[in-house]
Amino acid sequence: MPDSYEVNVELPGIEANGVSVEIHGNALTVKGTKSAGKMQEAREYYFSERRLGIFECTFQLPPDANQDEIKADFNNGVLTIVIATMQVPFARRQRLIL
């Protein structure tokens, strides 16, 4: 059993303050907003290569995820979420003699 799970989300062009990580029940949700970049004016038209808008992505947490031990780090456009695991005892198998 792993000690933790790691989720990496690439978010190029997004600032850390534009991203939120939330847990609701057994679901982990990453939300954010990407605002418009600078427009380059040339002659009589505008040019932009950036997409903008709101995004949301939800992941189902595994049963052994420790929701009290989830850490997130945002560096160079990559959000890394580390989810610690709990030691879940295995069900004991017992054979009954009839």
QUIWO-V980270 format. One record per residue. N is the residue number from 1. PHI is phi in whole degrees, 0 to 359 (NA if undefined). BURIAL is 1 if it has 24 or more other ideal C-beta (glycine too) atoms within 12 Angstrom, else 0. Layout:
N,PHI,BURIAL  N,PHI,BURIAL
//
This chain:
1,NA,0  2,288,0  3,283,0  4,200,0  5,247,1  6,232,0  7,243,1  8,245,0  9,237,1  10,277,0  11,227,1  12,296,0  13,79,0  14,250,1  15,278,0  16,300,0  17,286,0  18,263,0  19,234,1  20,229,0  21,240,1  22,230,0  23,240,0  24,230,0  25,64,0  26,256,0  27,241,0  28,250,1  29,242,1  30,252,1  31,234,0  32,186,1  33,226,0  34,248,0  35,271,0  36,293,0  37,277,0  38,286,0  39,268,0  40,257,0  41,267,0  42,218,0  43,56,0  44,244,0  45,217,0  46,247,0  47,229,0  48,214,0  49,251,0  50,254,0  51,268,0  52,220,0  53,140,0  54,258,0  55,229,0  56,206,0  57,221,0  58,241,0  59,243,1  60,280,0  61,283,1  62,290,0  63,299,0  64,265,0  65,289,1  66,266,0  67,292,0  68,275,0  69,234,0  70,244,1  71,235,0  72,232,1  73,220,0  74,240,1  75,215,0  76,52,0  77,79,0  78,239,0  79,267,1  80,247,1  81,244,1  82,249,0  83,246,1  84,290,0  85,254,0  86,258,0  87,279,0  88,263,0  89,293,0  90,284,0  91,294,0  92,279,0  93,261,0  94,226,0  95,260,0  96,262,0  97,265,0  98,259,0
//
